[in-house]
Amino acid sequence: MAEVIYDKLKRYASDPMPTPNQKSLIDSVQLRITDLEQYLITIAKDCRERSLALTKLDEALFWAAVALTVPATKPKEEEKK
């Protein structure tokens, strides 16, 4: 499953693949989201709303991975100086 997020990230990000530290952080987030998905599957009936919730969790994982791999940028005030 981890490779899926890295493939999506490769297509989206202009930067090279995540560093080992970033991969570790992404894997940690993915583990937590996967646990939440499994919990939701066990407690919610199979319906459109559950499917939407699972889709949004996948989307959250993607954006979390992007956020974790964005290069550090200077605050706008420092850029003006």
Secondary structure as UniProt FT lines:
FT   HELIX           2..12
FT   HELIX           20..43
FT   HELIX           48..69
FT   HELIX           76..80
//
